[in-house]
Amino acid sequence: MKQLPNIITLLRIAGSFSLLFCDVAGVTFLLLFIGVPLMLYLESIIPIVFIAVLATFAAVQEGHFIRNVNS
């Protein structure tokens, strides 16, 4: 999980350089042209989701979501 952002970055760099060698009218160019920015979005969303999941897990472990019915 720690290496996932690095892998996405390497794929994004490789995809960007691949755009230089693709035919502009081809399907490969279109997929890379759409896919490379989507990888950037994915790379920015992963830490946000990971932090939200960890914060929720920590709150449940500390008992913040458990209501005391007797009080």
CORVEN-V725342 format. One record per residue. N is the residue number from 1. SS is DSSP state (helix for helix, strand for strand, loop for the rest). D_LAST is the distance of its C-alpha to the last C-alpha in Angstrom with 1 decimal. Layout:
n | ss | d_last
N | SS | D_LAST
N | SS | D_LAST
//
This chain:
n | ss | d_last
1 | loop | 42.0
2 | loop | 43.1
3 | loop | 46.6
4 | helix | 45.6
5 | helix | 46.0
6 | helix | 49.3
7 | helix | 50.5
8 | helix | 49.6
9 | helix | 51.4
10 | helix | 54.5
11 | helix | 54.6
12 | helix | 54.3
13 | helix | 57.2
14 | helix | 59.3
15 | helix | 58.6
16 | helix | 59.7
17 | helix | 62.9
18 | helix | 63.5
19 | helix | 63.6
20 | loop | 66.8
21 | loop | 68.6
22 | loop | 67.5
23 | loop | 69.5
24 | loop | 67.9
25 | loop | 68.5
26 | loop | 67.1
27 | helix | 63.8
28 | helix | 63.0
29 | helix | 63.1
30 | helix | 60.8
31 | helix | 58.2
32 | helix | 58.4
33 | helix | 58.3
34 | helix | 55.0
35 | helix | 53.6
36 | helix | 54.0
37 | helix | 51.8
38 | helix | 49.2
39 | helix | 49.1
40 | helix | 48.5
41 | helix | 45.5
42 | helix | 44.2
43 | helix | 44.7
44 | helix | 42.6
45 | helix | 39.8
46 | helix | 39.3
47 | helix | 37.7
48 | helix | 35.3
49 | helix | 34.1
50 | helix | 34.0
51 | helix | 31.9
52 | helix | 29.4
53 | helix | 29.1
54 | helix | 28.8
55 | helix | 26.1
56 | helix | 24.1
57 | helix | 24.7
58 | helix | 23.7
59 | helix | 20.4
60 | helix | 19.6
61 | helix | 20.7
62 | helix | 18.5
63 | loop | 15.4
64 | loop | 15.0
65 | loop | 15.0
66 | loop | 12.4
67 | loop | 9.1
68 | loop | 6.1
69 | loop | 5.7
70 | loop | 3.8
71 | loop | 0.0
//
